[in-house]
Amino acid sequence: MANSGHGSSSDSDRRSALLVAVLSSFVTPFMGSSINIALPAISDEFSMPAVLLSWVVTSYLLAAAVFLVPFGRLADIYGRKRLFLYGMWIFVAASLLCALAPNAFTLIAFRAVQGLGSGMMFGTSVAILSSVYPPKERGRVLGLAVASVYVGLAAGPFFGGILTGVLGWRSLFVVLLPMGALVLYAGYTRLKGEWAEARGESFDLRGSAIYAVALTAVVFGLTLMPNLSGVAMSAAGLCGVAIFVLWEIRVEKPVLDMRLFRHNRRFAFSNMAALINYSATSAVVFFVSLYLQVFKGIGVEKAGIILVSQPIVMAVFSPLAGKLSDVVEPQIIASIGMATSAVGLALVALFDADTSIPQIVFALAILGFGFALFSSPNTNAIMGSVERRLYGVAAATVGTMRLIGQVLSIAIATLFISIYVGNVELTSADAEAFLESYRMGFITFAVLCALGVLASMARGKSGEEASPH
């Protein structure tokens, strides 16, 4: 039986939903950030060139992005808790397979399966929170969930560096097994009821297929650039995106309701701001991890400790920003955060051979503060702009913006590495060429973030939202 409103959710239901959301919000970013710190070790074992190495990250993000919106829609129809728990089972099984991967290509394939499981979990956990908490408390609980993401991001490089240095990179996947088991236990024993406000509605399978093929083509094409084949594939993918939009406008029950973007300015510009912000900031750990280990020659354990500075600041300030967005216009807080992130990215772009550890930590902390101010207020603005039956799709949409942004960010980083270094295994001999690719990447990110402030400010105030509760 589906829960139908905030009033039907007891305090116990709400606390249980928050517990499960916080636990699951920790696991996936912990895995992601710990893998980033382990990339040089994975490259050494499998002798992977730089572009192929980026697919250890990209395959996961792409699979999650491809499946997140369709699974968000399925969750609205068949039940958010059900889809969430199925996703965690897939994530745990794929983690075990990644730990046992015999070569680079099987590791990349199993990472894609991991991404599928993550896509089932991310949107549904945010939607469940939005289903059981009233609007006046939504910013606070979303802030706590976002803080858990950043605690995972902070713990990943630190513990990932130690585990990789002592036990090897495979241990990072083994450690996910008990974490996943804990989330499953909490989900089955503490999460009561079900949430499916769109129960009985049809599912747009054809639209989902067009979306998956188009997005895959765009991203795969980006990784092949600047070759002509990469340009052609990305262009074909963009045509596929246009076909998807036209199809979704025509179909009666779309997987992604385009009216949300056409008639809900706050929803549209908040999602655009999210896409720009994640595109500009998500490759930071990927790039800086390589900068510290390949260019500066710093060991994996110490590099992990340095990289912790950014997510620690995020974890501290995200709950405060989320709570503040319940009483102050989210667009104001999020826009200040976007501008602060642009400053942080510009500082990171200035890193060179003489940059000291305190300077690196300071720049990463500024970036973390900006992102904390942006993320939970922006999510609060998105969830507050739609009616209840669309919570799953709305949560999946902001999750998709995050994942597509992450994919684009890694693709931009990979593109500059490909231009300046080439498709070779990164070594200290390539340090100077790598630094050029690093600088150009972060200059691009800083400009993107500065433009993102405009999208953030253009969304309008909460009173102007199109869809009532």
C-alpha positions as a Markdown table, in Angstrom:
| # | Residue | x | y | z |
|---|---|---|---|---|
| 1 | Met | 0.0 | 0.0 | 0.0 |
| 2 | Ala | 1.4 | 3.4 | -1.0 |
| 3 | Asn | 1.8 | 6.2 | 1.4 |
| 4 | Ser | -0.3 | 9.1 | 0.1 |
| 5 | Gly | 0.9 | 12.1 | 1.9 |
| 6 | His | 3.2 | 13.7 | 4.5 |
| 7 | Gly | 0.4 | 13.4 | 7.1 |
| 8 | Ser | 0.3 | 9.6 | 6.8 |
| 9 | Ser | 4.0 | 9.3 | 7.7 |
| 10 | Ser | 4.8 | 8.9 | 11.4 |
| 11 | Asp | 7.9 | 10.3 | 13.0 |
| 12 | Ser | 9.3 | 6.8 | 13.1 |
| 13 | Asp | 8.8 | 6.4 | 9.3 |
| 14 | Arg | 10.5 | 9.7 | 8.7 |
| 15 | Arg | 13.5 | 8.9 | 10.8 |
| 16 | Ser | 13.8 | 5.5 | 9.2 |
| 17 | Ala | 13.6 | 7.0 | 5.7 |
| 18 | Leu | 16.3 | 9.5 | 6.7 |
| 19 | Leu | 18.5 | 6.7 | 8.1 |
| 20 | Val | 18.3 | 4.7 | 4.9 |
| 21 | Ala | 18.9 | 7.8 | 2.7 |
| 22 | Val | 21.9 | 8.9 | 4.8 |
| 23 | Leu | 23.5 | 5.4 | 4.7 |
| 24 | Ser | 23.0 | 5.0 | 1.0 |
| 25 | Ser | 24.1 | 8.5 | 0.3 |
| 26 | Phe | 27.4 | 7.7 | 1.9 |
| 27 | Val | 28.2 | 4.4 | 0.1 |
| 28 | Thr | 28.2 | 5.4 | -3.6 |
| 29 | Pro | 30.3 | 8.6 | -3.2 |
| 30 | Phe | 32.7 | 6.7 | -0.9 |
| 31 | Met | 33.3 | 4.2 | -3.7 |
| 32 | Gly | 33.6 | 6.9 | -6.4 |
| 33 | Ser | 36.2 | 9.1 | -4.6 |
| 34 | Ser | 38.2 | 6.1 | -3.3 |
| 35 | Ile | 38.5 | 4.8 | -6.9 |
| 36 | Asn | 39.8 | 8.1 | -8.1 |
| 37 | Ile | 42.7 | 7.9 | -5.7 |
| 38 | Ala | 43.4 | 4.4 | -6.8 |
| 39 | Leu | 43.5 | 5.1 | -10.6 |
| 40 | Pro | 47.3 | 5.2 | -10.8 |
| 41 | Ala | 47.5 | 1.8 | -9.1 |
| 42 | Ile | 44.8 | 0.3 | -11.4 |
| 43 | Ser | 46.7 | 1.7 | -14.4 |
| 44 | Asp | 49.9 | 0.1 | -13.2 |
| 45 | Glu | 48.4 | -3.4 | -12.8 |
| 46 | Phe | 46.6 | -3.4 | -16.1 |
| 47 | Ser | 49.0 | -1.1 | -18.1 |
| 48 | Met | 46.1 | 1.1 | -19.1 |
| 49 | Pro | 46.6 | 4.2 | -21.3 |
| 50 | Ala | 45.0 | 7.5 | -19.9 |
| 51 | Val | 41.9 | 7.5 | -22.1 |
| 52 | Leu | 41.0 | 3.8 | -21.2 |
| 53 | Leu | 41.7 | 4.5 | -17.6 |
| 54 | Ser | 39.1 | 7.3 | -17.6 |
| 55 | Trp | 36.5 | 4.7 | -18.5 |
| 56 | Val | 36.9 | 3.1 | -15.1 |
| 57 | Val | 35.1 | 6.2 | -13.9 |
| 58 | Thr | 33.1 | 7.0 | -17.0 |
| 59 | Ser | 31.4 | 3.6 | -17.4 |
| 60 | Tyr | 30.0 | 3.8 | -13.9 |
| 61 | Leu | 28.7 | 7.4 | -14.3 |
| 62 | Leu | 27.3 | 6.8 | -17.8 |
| 63 | Ala | 25.4 | 3.7 | -16.8 |
| 64 | Ala | 24.0 | 5.5 | -13.7 |
| 65 | Ala | 23.0 | 8.5 | -15.9 |
| 66 | Val | 21.3 | 6.3 | -18.6 |
| 67 | Phe | 19.2 | 4.4 | -16.1 |
| 68 | Leu | 18.4 | 7.0 | -13.5 |
| 69 | Val | 15.4 | 8.8 | -15.2 |
| 70 | Pro | 13.8 | 5.5 | -16.4 |
| 71 | Phe | 14.1 | 4.0 | -13.0 |
| 72 | Gly | 12.9 | 7.2 | -11.3 |
| 73 | Arg | 9.7 | 6.8 | -13.4 |
| 74 | Leu | 9.4 | 3.1 | -12.6 |
| 75 | Ala | 9.8 | 3.9 | -8.9 |
| 76 | Asp | 6.9 | 6.3 | -9.1 |
| 77 | Ile | 4.8 | 3.6 | -10.8 |
| 78 | Tyr | 5.9 | 0.4 | -8.9 |
| 79 | Gly | 7.2 | 1.7 | -5.6 |
| 80 | Arg | 10.3 | 3.7 | -4.6 |
| 81 | Lys | 11.4 | 1.4 | -1.8 |
| 82 | Arg | 11.2 | -1.7 | -4.0 |
| 83 | Leu | 13.4 | -0.1 | -6.7 |
| 84 | Phe | 15.8 | 1.3 | -4.1 |
| 85 | Leu | 16.4 | -2.2 | -2.5 |
| 86 | Tyr | 16.8 | -3.9 | -5.9 |
| 87 | Gly | 19.4 | -1.3 | -6.8 |
| 88 | Met | 21.4 | -1.9 | -3.7 |
| 89 | Trp | 21.4 | -5.7 | -4.4 |
| 90 | Ile | 22.8 | -5.0 | -7.9 |
| 91 | Phe | 25.3 | -2.5 | -6.5 |
| 92 | Val | 26.7 | -5.0 | -3.9 |
| 93 | Ala | 26.9 | -7.9 | -6.4 |
| 94 | Ala | 28.7 | -5.7 | -8.9 |
| 95 | Ser | 31.2 | -4.6 | -6.2 |
| 96 | Leu | 32.1 | -8.2 | -5.6 |
| 97 | Leu | 32.6 | -8.8 | -9.4 |
| 98 | Cys | 34.8 | -5.6 | -9.6 |
| 99 | Ala | 37.0 | -7.0 | -6.8 |
| 100 | Leu | 37.5 | -10.2 | -8.8 |
| 101 | Ala | 38.0 | -8.5 | -12.3 |
| 102 | Pro | 40.8 | -10.3 | -14.2 |
| 103 | Asn | 41.5 | -7.5 | -16.7 |
| 104 | Ala | 40.8 | -3.8 | -17.6 |
| 105 | Phe | 37.8 | -4.5 | -19.8 |
| 106 | Thr | 35.9 | -6.7 | -17.3 |
| 107 | Leu | 36.6 | -4.1 | -14.6 |
| 108 | Ile | 35.0 | -1.4 | -16.8 |
| 109 | Ala | 32.0 | -3.7 | -17.6 |
| 110 | Phe | 31.4 | -4.5 | -13.9 |
| 111 | Arg | 31.7 | -0.8 | -13.1 |
| 112 | Ala | 28.9 | -0.2 | -15.6 |
| 113 | Val | 26.7 | -2.8 | -13.7 |
| 114 | Gln | 27.6 | -0.9 | -10.5 |
| 115 | Gly | 26.4 | 2.3 | -12.1 |
| 116 | Leu | 23.0 | 0.6 | -13.1 |
| 117 | Gly | 22.5 | -0.3 | -9.4 |
| 118 | Ser | 23.4 | 3.2 | -8.3 |
| 119 | Gly | 21.0 | 4.7 | -10.8 |
| 120 | Met | 18.2 | 2.7 | -9.2 |
| 121 | Met | 19.1 | 4.0 | -5.7 |
| 122 | Phe | 20.0 | 7.6 | -6.1 |
| 123 | Gly | 16.7 | 9.2 | -7.3 |
| 124 | Thr | 14.5 | 6.9 | -5.2 |
| 125 | Ser | 16.2 | 7.8 | -1.9 |
| 126 | Val | 15.7 | 11.5 | -2.4 |
| 127 | Ala | 12.1 | 10.9 | -3.6 |
| 128 | Ile | 11.3 | 8.9 | -0.5 |
| 129 | Leu | 12.6 | 11.7 | 1.7 |
| 130 | Ser | 10.5 | 14.2 | -0.2 |
| 131 | Ser | 7.5 | 11.9 | 0.2 |
| 132 | Val | 7.7 | 11.6 | 4.0 |
| 133 | Tyr | 8.9 | 15.0 | 5.1 |
| 134 | Pro | 6.7 | 18.2 | 4.8 |
| 135 | Pro | 8.0 | 21.0 | 2.6 |
| 136 | Lys | 9.1 | 23.2 | 5.5 |
| 137 | Glu | 11.5 | 20.4 | 6.6 |
| 138 | Arg | 12.7 | 19.3 | 3.2 |
| 139 | Gly | 15.7 | 21.6 | 3.0 |
| 140 | Arg | 17.0 | 20.4 | 6.4 |
| 141 | Val | 16.8 | 16.6 | 5.6 |
| 142 | Leu | 18.1 | 17.0 | 2.1 |
| 143 | Gly | 21.0 | 18.9 | 3.6 |
| 144 | Leu | 21.7 | 16.0 | 5.9 |
| 145 | Ala | 21.5 | 13.5 | 2.9 |
| 146 | Val | 23.9 | 15.8 | 0.9 |
| 147 | Ala | 26.2 | 16.0 | 4.0 |
| 148 | Ser | 26.4 | 12.2 | 4.0 |
| 149 | Val | 27.4 | 12.3 | 0.4 |
| 150 | Tyr | 30.3 | 14.6 | 1.3 |
| 151 | Val | 31.3 | 12.5 | 4.3 |
| 152 | Gly | 31.5 | 9.6 | 1.8 |
| 153 | Leu | 33.6 | 11.8 | -0.6 |
| 154 | Ala | 35.8 | 12.8 | 2.3 |
| 155 | Ala | 36.3 | 9.3 | 3.6 |
| 156 | Gly | 37.0 | 7.9 | 0.1 |
| 157 | Pro | 40.4 | 9.5 | -0.6 |
| 158 | Phe | 41.6 | 9.1 | 3.0 |
| 159 | Phe | 40.6 | 5.4 | 3.6 |
| 160 | Gly | 41.0 | 4.6 | -0.1 |
| 161 | Gly | 44.6 | 5.8 | -0.1 |
| 162 | Ile | 45.4 | 3.8 | 3.0 |
| 163 | Leu | 43.6 | 0.6 | 1.7 |
| 164 | Thr | 45.2 | 0.9 | -1.8 |
| 165 | Gly | 48.6 | 1.5 | -0.2 |
| 166 | Val | 48.3 | -1.5 | 2.2 |
| 167 | Leu | 46.0 | -4.0 | 0.6 |
| 168 | Gly | 45.8 | -2.9 | -3.0 |
| 169 | Trp | 42.9 | -1.3 | -5.1 |
| 170 | Arg | 40.7 | -4.4 | -5.0 |
| 171 | Ser | 40.1 | -4.0 | -1.3 |
| 172 | Leu | 38.1 | -0.8 | -2.1 |
| 173 | Phe | 35.4 | -3.0 | -3.7 |
| 174 | Val | 35.5 | -5.6 | -0.9 |
| 175 | Val | 34.9 | -2.9 | 1.7 |
| 176 | Leu | 31.7 | -2.0 | 0.0 |
| 177 | Leu | 30.1 | -5.4 | 0.7 |
| 178 | Pro | 29.5 | -4.9 | 4.5 |
| 179 | Met | 28.4 | -1.3 | 3.8 |
| 180 | Gly | 25.9 | -2.4 | 1.3 |
| 181 | Ala | 24.7 | -5.2 | 3.6 |
| 182 | Leu | 24.1 | -2.6 | 6.3 |
| 183 | Val | 21.9 | -0.5 | 3.9 |
| 184 | Leu | 19.9 | -3.5 | 2.9 |
| 185 | Tyr | 19.3 | -4.5 | 6.5 |
| 186 | Ala | 18.1 | -1.0 | 7.4 |
| 187 | Gly | 15.9 | -0.9 | 4.3 |
| 188 | Tyr | 14.2 | -4.2 | 4.9 |
| 189 | Thr | 13.8 | -3.8 | 8.7 |
| 190 | Arg | 13.3 | 0.0 | 9.2 |
| 191 | Leu | 11.7 | 1.3 | 6.0 |
| 192 | Lys | 8.0 | 0.6 | 6.3 |
| 193 | Gly | 5.3 | 1.3 | 3.7 |
| 194 | Glu | 5.7 | 2.1 | 0.0 |
| 195 | Trp | 5.5 | 5.2 | -2.1 |
| 196 | Ala | 4.1 | 5.0 | -5.6 |
| 197 | Glu | 1.9 | 8.0 | -6.4 |
| 198 | Ala | 1.9 | 7.1 | -10.1 |
| 199 | Arg | 0.8 | 3.5 | -9.6 |
| 200 | Gly | -1.1 | 2.1 | -12.6 |
| 201 | Glu | 0.3 | 4.5 | -15.2 |
| 202 | Ser | 2.1 | 3.2 | -18.3 |
| 203 | Phe | 5.9 | 3.2 | -18.7 |
| 204 | Asp | 7.5 | 4.8 | -21.8 |
| 205 | Leu | 9.9 | 2.0 | -22.9 |
| 206 | Arg | 10.6 | 3.4 | -26.4 |
| 207 | Gly | 11.5 | 6.9 | -25.0 |
| 208 | Ser | 13.8 | 5.2 | -22.4 |
| 209 | Ala | 15.6 | 3.3 | -25.2 |
| 210 | Ile | 16.0 | 6.5 | -27.3 |
| 211 | Tyr | 17.4 | 8.3 | -24.3 |
| 212 | Ala | 19.9 | 5.5 | -23.4 |
| 213 | Val | 21.3 | 5.3 | -27.0 |
| 214 | Ala | 21.5 | 9.0 | -27.5 |
| 215 | Leu | 23.2 | 9.8 | -24.1 |
| 216 | Thr | 25.7 | 6.9 | -24.7 |
| 217 | Ala | 26.6 | 8.2 | -28.1 |
| 218 | Val | 27.2 | 11.7 | -26.9 |
| 219 | Val | 29.5 | 10.6 | -24.1 |
| 220 | Phe | 31.4 | 8.0 | -26.1 |
| 221 | Gly | 31.9 | 10.5 | -28.8 |
| 222 | Leu | 33.4 | 13.0 | -26.3 |
| 223 | Thr | 36.0 | 10.4 | -25.2 |
| 224 | Leu | 37.0 | 9.9 | -28.9 |
| 225 | Met | 37.6 | 13.6 | -29.5 |
| 226 | Pro | 39.4 | 15.4 | -31.1 |
| 227 | Asn | 39.1 | 12.7 | -33.7 |
| 228 | Leu | 36.5 | 13.1 | -36.5 |
| 229 | Ser | 34.8 | 9.9 | -35.4 |
| 230 | Gly | 34.3 | 11.4 | -31.9 |
| 231 | Val | 32.7 | 14.5 | -33.4 |
| 232 | Ala | 30.4 | 12.5 | -35.6 |
| 233 | Met | 29.3 | 10.2 | -32.8 |
| 234 | Ser | 28.6 | 13.1 | -30.4 |
| 235 | Ala | 26.7 | 14.9 | -33.2 |
| 236 | Ala | 24.6 | 11.8 | -33.8 |
| 237 | Gly | 24.0 | 11.5 | -30.1 |
| 238 | Leu | 22.8 | 15.1 | -29.9 |
| 239 | Cys | 20.4 | 14.4 | -32.8 |
| 240 | Gly | 19.2 | 11.4 | -30.7 |
| 241 | Val | 18.6 | 13.8 | -27.8 |
| 242 | Ala | 16.5 | 16.0 | -30.1 |
| 243 | Ile | 14.4 | 13.0 | -31.2 |
| 244 | Phe | 14.0 | 12.0 | -27.6 |
| 245 | Val | 12.6 | 15.5 | -26.7 |
| 246 | Leu | 10.2 | 15.4 | -29.6 |
| 247 | Trp | 9.0 | 11.9 | -28.7 |
| 248 | Glu | 8.5 | 12.8 | -25.0 |
| 249 | Ile | 6.4 | 15.9 | -26.0 |
| 250 | Arg | 4.0 | 13.6 | -28.1 |
| 251 | Val | 3.7 | 10.5 | -25.8 |
| 252 | Glu | 0.8 | 10.5 | -23.3 |
| 253 | Lys | 2.9 | 9.2 | -20.2 |
| 254 | Pro | 6.5 | 10.3 | -20.9 |
| 255 | Val | 9.5 | 8.9 | -19.0 |
| 256 | Leu | 10.6 | 12.5 | -18.6 |
| 257 | Asp | 7.7 | 15.1 | -18.7 |
| 258 | Met | 9.0 | 17.9 | -20.9 |
| 259 | Arg | 6.3 | 20.2 | -19.7 |
| 260 | Leu | 8.3 | 20.5 | -16.5 |
| 261 | Phe | 11.1 | 22.2 | -18.5 |
| 262 | Arg | 8.7 | 24.1 | -20.9 |
| 263 | His | 6.3 | 25.5 | -18.3 |
| 264 | Asn | 8.2 | 25.3 | -15.0 |
| 265 | Arg | 11.0 | 27.9 | -15.1 |
| 266 | Arg | 12.2 | 27.2 | -11.6 |
| 267 | Phe | 12.6 | 23.5 | -12.4 |
| 268 | Ala | 14.3 | 24.1 | -15.8 |
| 269 | Phe | 16.8 | 26.6 | -14.6 |
| 270 | Ser | 17.6 | 24.8 | -11.3 |
| 271 | Asn | 18.4 | 21.7 | -13.3 |
| 272 | Met | 20.5 | 23.7 | -15.8 |
| 273 | Ala | 22.4 | 25.2 | -12.9 |
| 274 | Ala | 23.0 | 21.7 | -11.5 |
| 275 | Leu | 24.3 | 20.4 | -14.9 |
| 276 | Ile | 26.7 | 23.3 | -15.2 |
| 277 | Asn | 27.9 | 23.1 | -11.7 |
| 278 | Tyr | 28.6 | 19.3 | -11.8 |
| 279 | Ser | 30.2 | 19.7 | -15.3 |
| 280 | Ala | 32.6 | 22.2 | -13.8 |
| 281 | Thr | 33.5 | 20.5 | -10.5 |
| 282 | Ser | 33.2 | 16.8 | -10.8 |
| 283 | Ala | 36.7 | 16.1 | -12.4 |
| 284 | Val | 38.5 | 17.9 | -9.6 |
| 285 | Val | 39.4 | 14.8 | -7.6 |
| 286 | Phe | 40.3 | 12.9 | -10.9 |
| 287 | Phe | 42.5 | 15.7 | -12.1 |
| 288 | Val | 44.1 | 16.7 | -8.7 |
| 289 | Ser | 44.7 | 13.1 | -7.8 |
| 290 | Leu | 46.8 | 12.7 | -10.9 |
| 291 | Tyr | 48.4 | 16.1 | -10.3 |
| 292 | Leu | 49.5 | 15.0 | -6.8 |
| 293 | Gln | 50.7 | 11.5 | -7.7 |
| 294 | Val | 52.0 | 11.9 | -11.3 |
| 295 | Phe | 53.2 | 15.5 | -11.3 |
| 296 | Lys | 54.2 | 16.1 | -7.7 |
| 297 | Gly | 55.3 | 12.5 | -7.0 |
| 298 | Ile | 53.2 | 12.4 | -3.7 |
| 299 | Gly | 52.4 | 8.9 | -2.4 |
| 300 | Val | 48.8 | 7.6 | -2.6 |
| 301 | Glu | 48.2 | 7.7 | 1.2 |
| 302 | Lys | 49.3 | 11.4 | 1.5 |
| 303 | Ala | 47.4 | 12.3 | -1.6 |
| 304 | Gly | 44.3 | 10.9 | -0.1 |
| 305 | Ile | 44.7 | 13.0 | 3.0 |
| 306 | Ile | 45.2 | 16.2 | 1.0 |
| 307 | Leu | 42.1 | 15.5 | -1.1 |
| 308 | Val | 39.9 | 15.1 | 2.0 |
| 309 | Ser | 40.0 | 18.9 | 2.6 |
| 310 | Gln | 37.3 | 19.6 | -0.1 |
| 311 | Pro | 34.6 | 17.2 | 1.0 |
| 312 | Ile | 35.1 | 17.8 | 4.7 |
| 313 | Val | 34.2 | 21.5 | 4.1 |
| 314 | Met | 31.2 | 20.3 | 2.1 |
| 315 | Ala | 30.0 | 17.9 | 4.8 |
| 316 | Val | 30.3 | 20.6 | 7.5 |
| 317 | Phe | 28.4 | 23.4 | 5.6 |
| 318 | Ser | 25.8 | 21.4 | 3.5 |
| 319 | Pro | 23.3 | 20.9 | 6.4 |
| 320 | Leu | 23.6 | 24.6 | 7.3 |
| 321 | Ala | 23.0 | 25.6 | 3.7 |
| 322 | Gly | 20.1 | 23.2 | 3.3 |
| 323 | Lys | 18.4 | 24.5 | 6.5 |
| 324 | Leu | 19.0 | 28.1 | 5.4 |
| 325 | Ser | 17.3 | 27.3 | 2.1 |
| 326 | Asp | 14.1 | 26.6 | 4.1 |
| 327 | Val | 13.9 | 30.3 | 5.2 |
| 328 | Val | 16.0 | 32.2 | 2.5 |
| 329 | Glu | 15.4 | 32.0 | -1.3 |
| 330 | Pro | 17.4 | 28.9 | -2.4 |
| 331 | Gln | 18.4 | 30.7 | -5.6 |
| 332 | Ile | 20.3 | 33.3 | -3.6 |
| 333 | Ile | 22.3 | 30.8 | -1.6 |
| 334 | Ala | 22.9 | 28.5 | -4.6 |
| 335 | Ser | 24.1 | 31.4 | -6.8 |
| 336 | Ile | 26.6 | 32.6 | -4.1 |
| 337 | Gly | 27.8 | 29.0 | -4.0 |
| 338 | Met | 28.2 | 28.8 | -7.7 |
| 339 | Ala | 30.3 | 32.0 | -7.7 |
| 340 | Thr | 32.4 | 30.8 | -4.9 |
| 341 | Ser | 33.1 | 27.5 | -6.8 |
| 342 | Ala | 34.3 | 29.5 | -9.8 |
| 343 | Val | 36.8 | 31.3 | -7.5 |
| 344 | Gly | 38.0 | 27.9 | -6.1 |
| 345 | Leu | 38.4 | 26.4 | -9.6 |
| 346 | Ala | 40.5 | 29.5 | -10.7 |
| 347 | Leu | 42.7 | 28.9 | -7.7 |
| 348 | Val | 43.1 | 25.2 | -8.5 |
| 349 | Ala | 44.0 | 26.1 | -12.1 |
| 350 | Leu | 47.1 | 28.0 | -10.7 |
| 351 | Phe | 48.7 | 24.9 | -9.2 |
| 352 | Asp | 52.3 | 24.2 | -10.5 |
| 353 | Ala | 55.5 | 22.5 | -9.3 |
| 354 | Asp | 56.0 | 25.1 | -6.6 |
| 355 | Thr | 52.5 | 25.1 | -5.1 |
| 356 | Ser | 52.7 | 24.2 | -1.4 |
| 357 | Ile | 50.4 | 21.7 | 0.4 |
| 358 | Pro | 48.7 | 24.4 | 2.5 |
| 359 | Gln | 47.9 | 26.3 | -0.8 |
| 360 | Ile | 46.4 | 23.2 | -2.3 |
| 361 | Val | 44.3 | 22.5 | 0.8 |
| 362 | Phe | 43.1 | 26.2 | 0.9 |
| 363 | Ala | 42.0 | 26.2 | -2.7 |
| 364 | Leu | 40.2 | 22.8 | -2.4 |
| 365 | Ala | 38.5 | 24.1 | 0.8 |
| 366 | Ile | 37.2 | 27.2 | -1.0 |
| 367 | Leu | 35.9 | 25.0 | -3.8 |
| 368 | Gly | 34.2 | 22.7 | -1.2 |
| 369 | Phe | 32.5 | 25.7 | 0.6 |
| 370 | Gly | 31.1 | 26.9 | -2.7 |
| 371 | Phe | 29.7 | 23.5 | -3.6 |
| 372 | Ala | 28.2 | 23.1 | -0.2 |
| 373 | Leu | 26.3 | 26.4 | -0.6 |
| 374 | Phe | 25.1 | 25.3 | -4.0 |
| 375 | Ser | 24.0 | 21.7 | -3.8 |
| 376 | Ser | 21.3 | 21.2 | -1.2 |
| 377 | Pro | 19.6 | 24.6 | -1.7 |
| 378 | Asn | 19.5 | 23.8 | -5.5 |
| 379 | Thr | 18.0 | 20.3 | -4.8 |
| 380 | Asn | 15.5 | 21.9 | -2.4 |
| 381 | Ala | 14.4 | 24.3 | -5.1 |
| 382 | Ile | 13.9 | 21.5 | -7.6 |
| 383 | Met | 11.9 | 19.3 | -5.3 |
| 384 | Gly | 9.8 | 22.2 | -4.2 |
| 385 | Ser | 8.9 | 23.1 | -7.7 |
| 386 | Val | 6.9 | 20.0 | -8.6 |
| 387 | Glu | 3.8 | 18.2 | -7.3 |
| 388 | Arg | 4.0 | 15.0 | -5.2 |
| 389 | Arg | 3.3 | 12.4 | -7.9 |
| 390 | Leu | 6.4 | 13.7 | -9.8 |
| 391 | Tyr | 8.9 | 13.5 | -6.9 |
| 392 | Gly | 10.5 | 10.3 | -8.3 |
| 393 | Val | 11.0 | 11.9 | -11.8 |
| 394 | Ala | 12.2 | 15.2 | -10.3 |
| 395 | Ala | 14.7 | 13.5 | -8.0 |
| 396 | Ala | 15.9 | 11.3 | -10.9 |
| 397 | Thr | 16.2 | 14.4 | -13.1 |
| 398 | Val | 18.5 | 16.3 | -10.7 |
| 399 | Gly | 20.4 | 13.0 | -10.2 |
| 400 | Thr | 20.7 | 12.7 | -14.0 |
| 401 | Met | 22.0 | 16.3 | -14.2 |
| 402 | Arg | 24.6 | 15.4 | -11.6 |
| 403 | Leu | 25.7 | 12.3 | -13.4 |
| 404 | Ile | 25.7 | 13.8 | -16.9 |
| 405 | Gly | 27.7 | 16.7 | -15.4 |
| 406 | Gln | 30.1 | 14.2 | -13.9 |
| 407 | Val | 30.5 | 12.4 | -17.2 |
| 408 | Leu | 31.0 | 15.6 | -19.1 |
| 409 | Ser | 33.5 | 16.8 | -16.5 |
| 410 | Ile | 35.6 | 13.6 | -16.9 |
| 411 | Ala | 35.2 | 13.8 | -20.7 |
| 412 | Ile | 36.5 | 17.4 | -20.7 |
| 413 | Ala | 39.5 | 16.3 | -18.5 |
| 414 | Thr | 40.1 | 13.3 | -20.8 |
| 415 | Leu | 39.9 | 15.5 | -23.9 |
| 416 | Phe | 42.6 | 17.9 | -22.7 |
| 417 | Ile | 44.8 | 15.0 | -21.6 |
| 418 | Ser | 44.3 | 13.4 | -25.0 |
| 419 | Ile | 45.3 | 16.7 | -26.7 |
| 420 | Tyr | 48.3 | 17.6 | -24.6 |
| 421 | Val | 49.6 | 14.1 | -23.5 |
| 422 | Gly | 48.1 | 11.7 | -25.9 |
| 423 | Asn | 46.6 | 8.2 | -25.3 |
| 424 | Val | 49.6 | 6.8 | -23.4 |
| 425 | Glu | 50.1 | 5.5 | -19.9 |
| 426 | Leu | 50.8 | 8.5 | -17.6 |
| 427 | Thr | 54.3 | 8.6 | -16.1 |
| 428 | Ser | 56.5 | 11.3 | -14.6 |
| 429 | Ala | 58.0 | 11.8 | -18.1 |
| 430 | Asp | 54.7 | 13.3 | -19.1 |
| 431 | Ala | 54.5 | 15.7 | -16.1 |
| 432 | Glu | 54.9 | 19.0 | -18.0 |
| 433 | Ala | 52.4 | 18.0 | -20.8 |
| 434 | Phe | 50.0 | 16.8 | -18.1 |
| 435 | Leu | 50.2 | 20.1 | -16.3 |
| 436 | Glu | 49.2 | 22.0 | -19.5 |
| 437 | Ser | 46.2 | 19.7 | -19.9 |
| 438 | Tyr | 45.3 | 20.2 | -16.2 |
| 439 | Arg | 45.5 | 24.1 | -16.5 |
| 440 | Met | 43.4 | 24.2 | -19.6 |
| 441 | Gly | 40.8 | 21.9 | -18.0 |
| 442 | Phe | 40.5 | 24.0 | -14.9 |
| 443 | Ile | 40.3 | 27.3 | -16.8 |
| 444 | Thr | 37.4 | 25.7 | -18.8 |
| 445 | Phe | 35.7 | 24.6 | -15.5 |
| 446 | Ala | 36.1 | 28.1 | -13.9 |
| 447 | Val | 34.5 | 29.8 | -17.0 |
| 448 | Leu | 31.7 | 27.2 | -17.0 |
| 449 | Cys | 31.0 | 27.9 | -13.3 |
| 450 | Ala | 30.9 | 31.6 | -13.8 |
| 451 | Leu | 28.3 | 31.2 | -16.6 |
| 452 | Gly | 26.4 | 28.9 | -14.3 |
| 453 | Val | 25.7 | 31.8 | -11.9 |
| 454 | Leu | 23.5 | 33.3 | -14.6 |
| 455 | Ala | 21.4 | 30.1 | -14.9 |
| 456 | Ser | 21.1 | 29.9 | -11.1 |
| 457 | Met | 19.9 | 33.5 | -10.9 |
| 458 | Ala | 17.4 | 33.1 | -13.8 |
| 459 | Arg | 15.3 | 30.5 | -12.1 |
| 460 | Gly | 13.0 | 32.9 | -10.4 |
| 461 | Lys | 11.7 | 33.0 | -6.8 |
| 462 | Ser | 9.8 | 30.1 | -5.0 |
| 463 | Gly | 6.5 | 32.0 | -5.3 |
| 464 | Glu | 6.8 | 31.8 | -9.1 |
| 465 | Glu | 6.9 | 28.0 | -9.4 |
| 466 | Ala | 4.5 | 26.4 | -11.8 |
| 467 | Ser | 3.4 | 23.2 | -10.1 |
| 468 | Pro | 1.5 | 23.4 | -6.8 |
| 469 | His | 1.8 | 20.8 | -4.1 |
